[in-house]
């Protein structure tokens, strides 16, 4: 009966059975029941983990071929040695965006910063991207990035020539597609 309760996720019933067995069996006689319950629960946990891995692989497979692209919102600042990028997975900094983005790929080279990831916003799967041709060269090996608060990423790009103030983030003077 305990096996049926655990297999069907009837946790209240399983709890009642264990409590009843505990009252009936004093002095450690419930050890076989406990061992059996632990074995059953380990099987349930393993099945749940396998299902989570399967669901994750299906979701990741669905991100390929997504055509709805969002150019992420950016904020930037600099000091004498570093350019700081704040990236939000949304079309504007003040707009709502994706809370969780998966398959995030960041590529930094001497001239460029590129990001790509997939997430959901308003139940629509979208591809989030940043493609920047930077104003001056950076040192990609000493630059870094990390996911920050929900739906955001921060990048620290080390300037190749410290002390040079950039008048803008990109080489192009035209308006960026990243608001």
N, C-alpha and C positions, 0 to 999 in steps of 0.2 A: 504494500500500500504506500509506503514511504517513497519507493522508487517511482511509482505512478505520479505522486504529488510533485516530486522534484522534476521529473521528465516533462510534466505539463505546466510547470512554473506556478503551481498552486502553493505558494509560500506560506499562506496562513494555515492551510491544512497540514503541510509538512511540519510547521512550528508546533501545531497542536499535537501531532503524533509524537514528536520528540519530547514535548513537555509531559505528555501522558506516560510515555515509556520511562522517563526519568523518575516520576512519582512512583511507578510500580517497581522499578528496579533500583534498590538502594545498594550502596557499597561498591560501585564500580561495575555492576553487571551490565551497564549500558555501553561499555566500551565497544562491543561488536557493532552496535547500532550506530555509534559515532563514526567508527571506521567506514562503515557502509555508506553513511551520509556524505562523508568527506570524499569518498571515491566517486559517488554520483555527482557531487557538486563540481569536482575537478573535470569530469566529462562535460558538464554543462558549460563551464568556463571555456574549455577547449573548443567546443562547438561555437560558442559566441565569438571567440577570437577568430576562428576560421571564417565565420560569416562576415565579420568586420573586414577581414583582409580581402575577401571576395568582393564585397560591396565597394571597397576602396579601389580595387583594380577595375571594376566595371565603370566607376565614376571617372577614373583617370583615362580609361579608354574612350569615354564619351567626350573628352575635352579635345580630342584630335579632330580637326576639321571645323572647329567653331569659327563662324564667320563674323559674328557680332563683336567688333573690336572697340575697346574703350581706351582712349589716350589718357593716362592717369594725370591727376592734378599734381602740380609740383610747387614746392617752395624751396628757395635756396638762399644760402648765406655763405660768407667766406671770411677767413682771416688770412694772415700772411702765408700760411702753409697749406691750408685745407679748404676745399669747397664742400659744404654740407648740403645734402639733398634730403628734403622731406617729401615722400611720395605717398599719396592717398589713392586707393583703388576706387576712384570716382571720377566723373567728368569735371567737377569743380571742387575746390577745397571745401566749400560750404554745403555741398550736396551729399546726400547719403550714398554709400557705395557698398561694395562687397565687404563682408565681415571677415570671411576666410578665403584666402586664395591659395591654390595648390599648384604643384609643378612649377614653382617659381624658379626662373633661370635668370641669373644676372651675369652679364658679360661686360667687363671693363677692359678697354685697350688704351693705348696712349692718347687716342683722339676721341674715344666714344664711350658712352654709357648706354647699355641696352638692358631692358628688363622685359620679361614675359611671364605671365601666369594666368591661371584660369580660376574663375569663381562664379558665384551666383549673386544676382541682385534682382529683386522683385521676381523671383522664381524664373529668371532667364539666365542661362549659362552664357558667360561672356569671356572674351580674351582680353586681358589687361596688358598694356604695353607702354614702354617708355623707350624712345630712340633719340639720343642726343649726340650731336656732333659738337663737342665741347669747344669753347672759345680758345683755350690753350691746352697743351698736352698735360697729362697727369702721369703718375707712377702707379700702374695697375697692381703691381705686386705688393705695395704698401697701402693701397686703398682697401676699404672694407665696407660691408653692409650688414644690416641685421633687421629682422622683423621687429617692429616696435609695438605700439598699442594696436588694438584690433583694427584691421583694415589698413595698416600703414607700414611703411618701410623707411629706414633711414640709411643713407649712404654717406661715407666720408671719403672723399677723393683727394688724394695727396697731390698737390701741384708739383709739376716737374721743376718749375722755376719759382722757389719761394720768394715772397716779397712783391710779386707782380700782382697788382689789383686788376681783376677782371671787370670790365665795364658791363658785361652781360654774361649769361651762362653759355650761350651757343655762339658759333661763328656767324651764323646768319643774323642779320638785323631784322628780318621779317618776323611777324608774330608767330609764336610757337603754337603747335597743335596741342601742347600741354598747357592748359590754363593755370 
